């Protein structure tokens, strides 16, 4: 594998020791857009496909759509741990994580299409197909992609400023590029056109899935693992998984940032999966083509105009401090929306304020995550990239399963009624008061609560305070080790 990946055809197009413009724009902005777009659409609409198109809400008394996502994410958790260890043990000329972007480029479109090509058969056959296709995508294909993708920023460079810049571009790809399509194009044009027409869903998602192939290849060719290259050619001792685990759980910063991730992602995923139901049944009418667009676009304007302002503010006030201040606005915006969730003006104002507060956590998190990984290396003398990214991906995926399960169970118990496809048209009913309250809590209430929890957690994340000193010591250790090795070799000669 090492020889094949050393061929000219598969080499990174990035050769500079410093981060380049093409690296930012192609490797971290354009390249990830394909896979992240596919994942963003699935995060928002796959549950709608299950509840409204396949009508699986009441299968097993509502238990199937409540339990199956959670069980699937437990499987995903296992594959993430395995994939993290595989990455840590991979040694190629192209890095330890980047090579798996090539594999993911092929797997993502194939498994993405399988998610929607559920056969017209008995309910049992459909349930089996849903379970298998869901796990092929999330527990296999997307795990491979997400694990390697999430390591690109931490392994790109030790230069804090350059790494922060890459983190911003990386998150622009997810928040802005995919947000424009998922928040604007889909609710305004795609969803009103396809309704609950299954064949139309398959056509649209096939196109989106195939798009992931060329763009993921762009990400592969225009990224580079400079930190991995620092140890190229050196025989490094393999640190057992147990040793890594025992070490990181003793580190306050590592524990805090992962508790933050758990709370944040459960709240964010529940909000995301509830958005469409909120727009269809609480604030507007089913696929009216305007409600979701207004909420997502007008409320999300700060995510676009603030993307380049975040990093200068983070450098001035600190990434942790800026993120904490953001969550104060985050909570305030959610509370404003809850004053009258049926009023468009009130909800838009609240969402606008909320998304201003969400800028720091959206754009600077990966840089903060990388700071913690450097701190662990300084403290223990070894890196835990694979382990930490495994757990990060586990949290991201399990949070999605838990959130989907929570909403689906609440919908089922509240009496949710799926729309029908009659004479070529989608016909939806008005949901009862209990269902509307459940949807409102999922979209607005729960995340307002989590904002206060995250403020409290971030108060303990002071990793930036001594980071420059710690990075300097890491560099000194490496230089000393290299000098010692050279001296031993000369003595032997």
N, C-alpha and C positions, 0 to 999 in steps of 0.2 A: 504493500500500500504506500509505503514511504517513497519508493522509487517512482511509482506511477504519478504520485502527487507532486513530484519534483519536476515533472515534464513542463516544457515551456507553455503548452496549451493550458495547463491548469494553474499556472502561477498567478499570484495577485498582480493587478495592474498598478498597485501602489508600491512605490520603491523608496519614497522619501522617508527620512527619519522623523520628520515633522508631519503633522496632519495637513493634508492638502485640500484644496477646494473641491476637486473631483471626488475625493474620499467623503467629504461632507455631503455633497449634493447627490452623488450617485450611490455610494455605499450605505449611507445612513438616512437619506431622505427618499430617493426614488426606489432603490432596491427593495427595502422592506415593505413598500406600499402594497405590493401584490398579496403577500401572505397576510399582512395586517388588515387589509381591506376585506379579504375573505373571512377572516376571523371576526372582524367587527360586524359584518353583515350577519354572520351566524349567531353572534352574541345577541343581536337585536331581533332577528327574525326566525331563527330555527325553532324556537319555542312556539312562535305563532304558527309555523308550518305544522307542528305536531298537534296544537290545540284546535286550529281553525280549518286546516286543509285535511289532515289525516283524522281529526276528531278523536284524539286519544285521551281527552281530559278525564273521562269517567271510566277508563279501563281499570279493572280490578277495584272498582269503587273509588277511583281517584288515586289509588296507591301507586300505579305504574309510573306516571309522570312525576310523582313526588319522590319515589325511591330510586328509580332507575338512574337519574342524573347523579345522585349521591354515590351509589354503588359504582357507577362508571368512573367517577373521579377517584374512588379508592383504588381502582385498578390503575388509573392514570398516575396516582401517587407512587405506586410500585414501579411503573415504567420510568417515571422521572428519576427515581433514585438510581435505577439501573443505568439510565442514560447519563446521569451525572458521573457515575463511576467510569463508564466507557470513555467519556470525554477526558476525564483526568488521566486515564491510562493511554490515551491516543498520543502518538508522537509522529508527526509528519513535517515535511518542509513547509507545508502551508498552514501549520498551526494544529491545535488540538480540537478546536470547535468549528472553525470554518469549513473543513471538509464535509461536515454533515449538512451544510446548506445545500450542497450538490444533491445529496440523497433526498432531502426534503423537497427540492424543486420538482422532482418527479412524483413523489408520493402525495403531495398536497392536492394537485388537481384531480388525481384519480379518486382519492378518498372523499374529496369534497363533492364530487358528482354522485358518488354512491349514497351520500346522506339523503339525497332527494329522489333518487330513482327507486322508491319503495314500490314493490309490485302491487297490482290490483289483485289482492288475494284475501284469504281469511284474516281475521284480526290477529290470530296467533302468528301467522307468517309475517305480518307487518310488524308486530312487536319484536320478533326475532331479528328481522332486517334492521329495524331501528337500533336495537342494542348493538348488533355487530358493526354496522356502518359508523355509529357514533364512536365506538371504541377504536375502530380502525383509524378514524380521523384524529380524535383527541388523544387517545392513549398511545398512538403509534406515530402517525405522520406529523401532527402538530407538536407533539412532544419533542421529536427530533429537531424540528425547525426552531421552536421556541427556546429550547435549551441552548442551542448554538447561537441564535440571534441575541439572546439576553447577555451573552458573554462578550459580544463584540465591543461594547463600550468599556467594560472593566479591563479587557485585555488589549485595548487599542494603544494606549500610551500611559506613562506615569505623569505626564505633564497635566497638572490639575486644570489649567485654563483650557487647553486643547480638548481634554476629556470632557469638560463641562460643555464646550461647544458641540461636540459630537452628541452628547446627551440631549441637547436642545433639538438638533436636527433629527435625531432618532425619534423623539417624541412628536415632532411636527408631523412626521410621516403617519403616526398613529392618530394623533388628535386632530390635526388640520386636514391632511389629504384624505384620509378615510372618512373624517367627519363631514366633509363637503358632500361626499356621495351618499353616505349612510343617513345623514341628517337632512339633506336637501333633495338630492336626485331621487332617492328611493321613495320617501313618503309623498313627494309631490307628483312624480311621474310613474314610477314602477309599480308601487303598491296599488294605486287606483286602477291601473291597467290589468294587473294579474289577479287581484282579488283573492279568491280561494280556488282558482283554476290551476290544478296540479300540473298539467303539461306546460303551462306558462312558467310556473315556478322552476321546473326542471330546466327549461331553456335558458332562463336568466342566470341560474346558479351554475350551469355548465360553463357559460361564458366567463363568469367571475372566477371560477375555479381554474380554468385554463390560463387566465391572466397571471396567476401566481408563478407559473413556470419561468417565463423570461425574466421577470422582475427579480425573482430570488437568485437567478444566475448573476444579475447585475450586482446584487448585494455581495455575492461570493467574490466576484472579481475586483470589487472596489473597496474591500476592507482588508485589514492587516493586523495580525496579532503581534505587536512589538514586544509586549511583556513576555509572551511565550518564547519569542526569539532570544530573549536575554539568556535563557538557560539552554539554548540549542547546543547540542553536542556534549552537554554535561550529563553525567550520570547522577540523577537525583533520587534520593531514597523515597520509596513509595510509603506514604503515611497511611496506616490502616484507617478504614472508615470509622471504627470505634474511637480511635484517638482523635480524629477530626471532630466528631460529634461531642466528645467529652470536653474538648477545648473550646468550641464555639459557644456551648451553652453556659460556660463560665464567664463569657465576655458580655458585659452589660450592653455595649453598643449593638452587638450582633443580636442579642435577644430583643432589645427594644425595637430595632428596625423591622424584625420579623413579626413581632406583635402588632406593630403599626400596619404591616402589610395584610395581616389577617383581617383586622377590623376594617381597614379601608376597602379592601376588595370585596368583602361580603356586602358592604353598604353600596358600593359602586355597581356591582353586578345586579343586585336587587333593583336598583334604580333603573339600570339599562334595560333589563328584561321587562320592567313594568311600564316603561315609557310608551310603547305602542298601545298597550291596553288603556293607559291613562288618557292618551289623546283620542282614542277611538270611543271611549265610553264615559269619561268624566268631563273632559274639557271640550271635546268636539264630537263628531260623528264618524262612523266607520270609514276609514280610508278616504276622508274628505279632501285629501290632497293639499291642505293648507295648515291644519292645526299643528301637526308634528313638525312641519317645516318652520313655522313661526317659533315654536318652542325651542327647537334645536338650533336654528340659525340666528335669530335675534338674541336669544338667551346665550348663544355660544359665540357671539361676536368677539368677546374678550379673548377667547382661545386663539383667535386668529391675529388680532391686532396686538396682543400682548406677548406673542411668542418670542420676539427678539428683545423685549424689554426685561424679561425675567432674569436672564443671566447677569446683566450689569447690576441689577438690584441684589441678586444673590451674592455677587462678589463684594458688594458694599456692606450688606447687612448679615451675610451668612446664609447658607442654604437652609439650615434648620430653622433659623429665626424667621426667615421669609415664609417658609411653609407653615409655621405656627400661626403667623399673622393671617395668612391666607385662609386657614380653617375657621378663624373667627368670622370672616365674611361668608364663608361657606355655610356656617350654621345660621347666620343672620338671613341669608337669602332663602334658605329652606323654610325658616319660620315665617317669613313674609308670604311665601307661596301657600302655606297652610292656613293663612288668615281667610282666604277664599279660593280654594282650588278649582272652583267652577268659573272663575273670572279670568279671561285671557290677559288683561292688562296687569293684574296683580301677579299672575304666574310668570309673565315675561319679565317684569321688574325683578322679581325674586330670583329667577334663573340667571338674569344678567349679573346681579350681585354675586350670586353663588359661583358662577363661572369665573369671575374675577378672582375670587378666593381660591379657585381650583388651579390657577395657572402654575404656582410653584410646584405643587405635587405632581402636576402633569409633565413639566418640562425639566426639572432638575433632579428628580428622584434617582435616576440611574447613576448620576455623578455622586450622589450621597451614598448610594449602595456600593459604588467602587471605593469610596473613602473607607468604608467599614472593612472591605476586603483587604485593603492595604494595611489597615490597623491590625487586623488579625495576623497578617504576614509579619509585621513588626513585632508583635507580641510573642508569637509562637515559632517563628522561623520557617513556616511553610504556608502555602496558599490553600484556600478552600474554595476555589472557584466552582468546581464541579458540584461539590456538596451544597454550597449556598445557592447556586442556580437551580439545582434539583429542588430544593425546598421552596425557593421563590416560585418556580413553575408549579409545584404542587399546590401552593397557596392560591395562585392565580386560577388554576383549573378547579380545585376543590371548592373554592369560593363561588365559582360559577355554578357548579352542581348544587351546592347548598342553596344558593339564591333561587335557582330555577325550581328546585324541589319545594322550597318555602312558598313561592308564589303559586305554583301549580296546586299544592295542597290547599292553600287558602282559597283559590278560585273554585276548586271542586266543592269544598265545604260551604262556600258562600252561595253556590248555585249558578255558576257561570254557564251561559248558553252560547255555544259556538254558532257562527253564521252559516248559512246554507248557500250552495251554488245552484240556482234555479233558473232554467231557461237562459243559460249563458250569462246570468248576472248574480252578483254577490248580494245576499239579503241578510242583514244583521238585525238583531233585536236590541232593545234597551235593557241594560243590565239592572238588577235590583239594587237597592240601597246598600245592602251588605257587601255585595261584590264591588261596588264603587268605592266603599270605604277601604276594603282590602287593597285595591289597586292604588288608591291615594297614599296609603301607608307605605306601600312598596316603593312608590316613586318619590315621595317627599319625606314622610315621617321618619323612617328608619335611618336614613342618611344624615338627617339633622342631629340625631342622637349620637351617631358615630363620630361626628365632627368634634364634639367635646372630648370624647375618649382619645382621639388622635392628638389633640392639643396637649393633653396630660402626658401621653407617651413621649411625644417629641421633646418635652421639657428635659428628659433624661438623655437625649442623644447629642452629646457634646463632642463627637468625634473630630470635628473640624479644628478644634482648639490647638491640638498638638500635631496635626497631620504633616506639616512641612518638616518638622523635626524628625518625625517617625520615618518619612520617606528618605530623608538624608541618611539616617542610620541604616536603612535597608540597602541603600547604595554603597555605603561604606563597608558593610558586611560582605556584599558581593565582590567588591574590589579587593578586599582583604583575602577572601577565599580564592579568587583568581590568582592573586600574587603568591599565595601559599602553594597552590597547585603548580604554578610555573616554577617555583623554587624547588619543589620536590622533584619535578621532571628534570631540572638541570642537574641536581645532585645525583640522580640515578644515571644520567648520561655521563 
